């Protein structure tokens, strides 16, 4: 049974922002909303600079789901965390709960009025009929329903960002780490997102 | 009952109808459970006609095989050495 996961290899990310551009283009994300972004730490420090591509990691035990006051989050059978925008009230609790800062809030009116939450969908759309205009307008493209993987991972030039079934992602990364002889600690966010078992399982 | 009295009675009943509390939901939502619309699974769709991705509609296994096959394109060692 496939469980969809992302893995960002900090040893390989070159901060090209190809993933950000791919996501923006594929889902026609509006200005002010970044479902994916690249974060660089120790910028300019020789040997210590690392970049990582950050978005919703579709956590095993997602904190956003736990704090939502209107229970608009759900997890698909293949482990993707999605939400119903018809139900979302834009309260921002999920933003405070998320360890990755994934939830985004478009400006919906004057004086900085927040709109409904928007986040990475693992290119899996949302609770509208698959591959329809309605789904695309609200949630973006549904690539999983087309038999494809998220655009960001497929577009990554150095394959720093891996996305798809967790077992296959782990196999690819394991072989990579063995070949380059590092400890494997460069899989940023993996433990935070998937270190806890799914809710209801021990 | 006199006509003004009847009119006054009807007017009072009409105004007080605004104070009535109408039940908004048939059943209280269960807290902690998803309250939104149901979603369909990706394997419940037909493959896109003009693309290479292939699986049998409704068969989760064949869809997962398609996804895993596509994932191996992210494995550059396999792409290069095979």
Interface residues (C-beta under 8 A of the other chain):
Chain A: X1 X2 X70 X71 X72 X73 X74 X76 X77 X78 X82 X83 X84 X86 X87 X124 X125 X126 X127 X128 X129 X130 X131 X142 X144 X145 X146 X147 X148 X149 X153 X154 X156 X159 X162 X163 X164 X165 X168 X169 X172 X175 X176 X179
Chain B: X29 X31 X32 X33 X34 X35 X36 X37 X38 X39 X40 X41 X42 X44 X45 X47 X48 X51 X53 X54 X55 X60 X63 X64 X66 X67 X68 X70 X71 X72 X73 X74 X75 X76 X77
